[in-house]
Amino acid sequence: MPCYLVPPGVRFQNYLFTEPVPLHGWRTPACAGIVAILARNPQWGPKPLEPLYFGDAASLLAPEQKGDLLVSVLPMPYSTTTQRRALCQELITAYSSPLSVAALARKVEVLEARQQEQIQQILSLLGYIAKLFEPQPVGPRKPIGFLPQLTPAEATESGS
């Protein structure tokens, strides 16, 4: 039976953060990275931890708030500030709260309009493809083989 080693931690998107620790005992890591502040939520899985905040570990000061909050870190020792900001934005977008009904309705309208445009493009392409399979006009053909040049008088005699 194969044995798989599963590293400890929490996975957000495709990034493996460290195992969460209580916020009140957490210290800023020595290297740059992304920090996730988590709250326990039984509706989240596979681990019941909901992300509340993603940010650059270098710019985060541990708040005085105590409670049930946890911290997890994604170490990124040789990353730039721009790379960390981009990753934070990606994670925030992926784990942000659901959109309002009006925002969802606008997104559906945009998708429907894009779908109608794509349908028109597909129908246009199918029309062009259908033209390729139409019979092509055939012009006059030259006779096959060697024919001697006939004078007009000989051509009328042989034609009758």
Steps between C-alpha positions, in 0.01 A plus 500: 500500500659833395574755769463866410657775707260789541675818615339681792333828429204661329462522123348809339475483121816304421713650776590312817500722808647392833294326765283768669603627843306723740529869414581614854825295508609562142816686406579652160708253295866569423451481123252667267173327428123513497304484822147364532284579802247224550187437704348166583195427285349148493352564154846521342691190401704293501631699798236716671700822461365801311749761376417852620809687385792450260792739515873549482659352812759776511237774530277328757525583866331252729182665631421497869175317426482166673248236428449211269708646215790305351792593277660304218795609284610426144877555507629675186863577593630628164185669375448864416234725649323504161486121489361482852238769425390315186464175693307677777263645242452156342419345837269786601311465173472123541380511859301823515140500614230421243383778272170674546200392294526812282868437429428138412216610270740738319755222460231268359391771254861549386542125456174473303605786270840337445329167430271660238802660333680166492192328355491759219870442431450122489205535261709727278783244497256222415371710208854543366568127540178416314615718208818292478293187434279653230573377147748727331419640153675307227635700208561375145757225488774454250495173312731232631783374282673628187282661237655638183430860413223503239429782263149643514407331172611157627319550828168564320548196275579264786212642705240420234 
